[in-house]
Amino acid sequence: MASTSVGQEGIDFHWWCSAITHWNTPANPVDFEQREGRVNRFSGHAIRRNLAHRHGSEMLRADHPWRAAYELGRDEQDRYGEFAPHWVYPGPATIERHLSPYPLSVDIARLERLKSDLALYRLTFGQPRQEDMLELLRRRGLDTDPDRLDEMRIDLSPPPIGRR
């Protein structure tokens, strides 16, 4: 799917595609998320492709192939919890993002700023895209400062027994 700001809201393409080409660079991370949300949704195309990749022959023997696929897809719930199989299911299919900023345009600078903003925006929800987050940390020099990274880490482990 190719998207401009027109494709940011109200259109469900996740049934038919799992790749998005941004015709231009969105101005902010919310617009970016809106565009990508057109293809990255509940039971999207990439999820169904991964279910078919792993369970295709079993699915085709069933009276209701997709119902069977989602039942078989529960095999990943130990690893992904209730997100599997409707939101997350491992396999070769992924959501693809393509950006083609015009050379010598404001899109190139906007894209660099947007990548940082997007990583920080997603971090506020606890869901940064790993590639974006790593790039942001590298650009800020934190990948070479393990002590600083350790200070930033949030430790969610339970307190020692006897301490509250």
HUGI-V87972 format. One record per backbone hydrogen bond with DSSP energy under -1.0 kcal/mol. NH is the residue of the N-H (numbers start at 1). CO is the residue of the C=O. If there is no record, write none. Layout:
NH&CO  NH&CO
This chain:
3&21  7&4  8&5  13&38  14&38  16&13  17&13  20&96  21&1  22&98  23&3  32&28  33&29  34&30  35&31  36&32  37&33  38&35  39&36  40&36  43&86  44&41  45&14  48&44  49&45  50&46  51&47  52&48  53&49  54&50  55&51  56&52  59&55  60&56  62&59  68&64  69&65  70&66  71&67  72&68  73&69  74&71  75&72  76&73  77&74  80&76  81&77  83&80  84&81  87&83  88&83  96&18  98&20  105&102  110&106  111&107  112&108  113&109  114&110  115&111  116&112  117&113  118&114  119&115  120&116  121&117  122&118  123&119  124&120  126&123  127&122  133&129  134&130  135&131  136&132  137&133  138&134  139&135  140&136  141&138  142&137  145&142  149&145  150&146  151&147  152&148  153&149  163&160
